[in-house]
Structures are given as structure tokens and as C-alpha cells.
Amino acid sequence: MKPATRKKLAIALGVLLLSALLAGLLIPKLLDPDRYHNRIVEEIEKALGGKVRIGDISWGILKGLWLEVDGVEITGASAFPLDFKLSRIYADVSLAALMKKKIVLNHLRLESPDAQLRLQPGPQQPTPETKDPASGAKSGGIALPIEIGDLLVTKGRVRIEDGLTLPGKPVARDLGDVEIKAKNLAPG
């Protein structure tokens, strides 16, 4: 290879590398997820039936696709008897799986969760029959399969308010400094 050709190839590769680096830095700034903050909160509230607060949302693509959410709080959810706060959620997302319409979180870290689980007796009367969801209204969102490679919950605190074990005598249990590690989860 001639020196002139080698020099042109080196310049082309340098420009390509610089362009990729600039794209990795600028695209997350141009597509700010905080712009969609209110819509994200509304969709989560609609799905869970409770009050949702979310802090700053950020993401990037330099070391692979990642998403970070600060200050998440869900209270009064009708979907489950749990109120919780998280100081931070960090997720490392697989791009290859996303292209195949799957959500694969290679790593999911939940920092400093504070959860309250309320176990109470349910109604003793028979519940009315429900319609088949397939014949009713369509779902508003897009349901994609989700897989979690590694889950890490750190510095957690859990309060269990148990009204089932001793009916009429609620018992509260407090668990501090909870740490949970799990691999290969497929919720749902």
C-alpha cells in the first residue's frame, strides 16, 4: 500500500471515529427523555392505578445503551399492595434485543429502595364475573417481552404490615439493609 493511500485511509478512519464519538455524546443531549417526563408518569399511573413521581431521567449510548432514573416514588397503587421509593434506577439495555422487539436489561440496579407491603384480607364475597380482555378495549401501550440478566437491589429497607397472619391484630415487620441479587429473570 502506498504511503498516500495509507494516509487517506488513516484520515477517513479518524473522521469516522470522531463522528461516532460526537454522535455518542450529542444524540442523548438532543433526545432528552425529560421532555416526555409527564407522559411517562401518566402512563405508569394509568397502568398501576396510583400516584407516581419520577425525578431526572438520563440515558446514553457511549458504553452501550443505558438508562438512569433518579428519585422514583409510587404510592397507593391498586395493581399491588405496595408503596415504594427508590433513590435511583440504573439499567443497561441490550441494543440487539431491542432491534428484535424485546427488552433485555443486561444489568438492572435499584438503589436504596424503601418499600411498604400491606398484607390485608380481601373481600369474602364472590367477585362479579369479568369480561375476557381480548373482547374488550385494546391496550394503550406496546407490550414487549422483558428479560433481566442481572438484578441488584442495594441498601434496601422493607416494612411489611401483615393483617393476614393474626386477623384483627396487625403485625409490622421492619427489615433493614436488604440486598438482593438475582440472575436471568423474565417477569410476567
Solvent accessible surface area in square Angstrom, and as a share of the most:
residue,aa,sasa,rsa
1,M,147,0.66
2,K,149,0.63
3,P,114,0.72
4,A,63,0.49
5,T,67,0.39
6,R,142,0.52
7,K,137,0.58
8,K,146,0.62
9,L,88,0.44
10,A,63,0.49
11,I,102,0.52
12,A,58,0.45
13,L,102,0.51
14,G,38,0.36
15,V,91,0.52
16,L,120,0.60
17,L,130,0.65
18,L,103,0.51
19,S,58,0.38
20,A,62,0.48
21,L,88,0.44
22,L,85,0.42
23,A,40,0.31
24,G,7,0.07
25,L,87,0.43
26,L,95,0.47
27,I,66,0.33
28,P,17,0.11
29,K,158,0.67
30,L,128,0.64
31,L,94,0.47
32,D,58,0.30
33,P,20,0.13
34,D,54,0.28
35,R,152,0.56
36,Y,118,0.45
37,H,47,0.21
38,N,109,0.56
39,R,162,0.59
40,I,57,0.29
41,V,20,0.12
42,E,107,0.48
43,E,64,0.29
44,I,53,0.27
45,E,43,0.19
46,K,140,0.59
47,A,78,0.60
48,L,36,0.18
49,G,40,0.38
50,G,17,0.17
51,K,124,0.53
52,V,3,0.02
53,R,147,0.54
54,I,20,0.10
55,G,30,0.29
56,D,97,0.50
57,I,10,0.05
58,S,47,0.30
59,W,48,0.17
60,G,5,0.05
61,I,54,0.27
62,L,94,0.47
63,K,190,0.80
64,G,32,0.30
65,L,27,0.13
66,W,64,0.22
67,L,71,0.35
68,E,41,0.18
69,V,18,0.11
70,D,46,0.24
71,G,38,0.36
72,V,11,0.07
73,E,34,0.15
74,I,12,0.06
75,T,45,0.26
76,G,50,0.48
77,A,8,0.06
78,S,98,0.63
79,A,65,0.50
80,F,62,0.26
81,P,66,0.42
82,L,48,0.24
83,D,29,0.15
84,F,40,0.17
85,K,105,0.44
86,L,12,0.06
87,S,57,0.37
88,R,85,0.31
89,I,38,0.19
90,Y,52,0.20
91,A,6,0.05
92,D,30,0.15
93,V,17,0.10
94,S,21,0.14
95,L,83,0.41
96,A,69,0.53
97,A,14,0.11
98,L,67,0.33
99,M,154,0.69
100,K,152,0.64
101,K,148,0.63
102,K,67,0.28
103,I,47,0.24
104,V,26,0.15
105,L,24,0.12
106,N,57,0.29
107,H,90,0.40
108,L,22,0.11
109,R,84,0.31
110,L,37,0.19
111,E,36,0.16
112,S,45,0.29
113,P,19,0.12
114,D,43,0.22
115,A,15,0.11
116,Q,66,0.29
117,L,50,0.25
118,R,60,0.22
119,L,56,0.28
120,Q,122,0.54
121,P,84,0.53
122,G,48,0.46
123,P,109,0.69
124,Q,166,0.74
125,Q,137,0.61
126,P,128,0.80
127,T,105,0.61
128,P,116,0.73
129,E,178,0.80
130,T,129,0.75
131,K,168,0.71
132,D,89,0.46
133,P,114,0.71
134,A,93,0.72
135,S,87,0.56
136,G,40,0.38
137,A,101,0.78
138,K,193,0.82
139,S,96,0.62
140,G,77,0.74
141,G,50,0.48
142,I,154,0.78
143,A,102,0.79
144,L,58,0.29
145,P,77,0.48
146,I,73,0.37
147,E,68,0.30
148,I,16,0.08
149,G,22,0.21
150,D,43,0.22
151,L,29,0.14
152,L,54,0.27
153,V,14,0.08
154,T,25,0.14
155,K,148,0.63
156,G,1,0.01
157,R,136,0.50
158,V,38,0.22
159,R,79,0.29
160,I,37,0.19
161,E,56,0.25
162,D,8,0.04
163,G,14,0.13
164,L,90,0.45
165,T,84,0.49
166,L,92,0.46
167,P,109,0.68
168,G,78,0.75
169,K,138,0.59
170,P,112,0.70
171,V,45,0.26
172,A,51,0.39
173,R,105,0.39
174,D,96,0.50
175,L,86,0.43
176,G,54,0.52
177,D,125,0.65
178,V,32,0.18
179,E,104,0.47
180,I,83,0.42
181,K,149,0.63
182,A,27,0.21
183,K,144,0.61
184,N,130,0.66
185,L,60,0.30
186,A,77,0.59
187,P,80,0.50
188,G,128,1.23
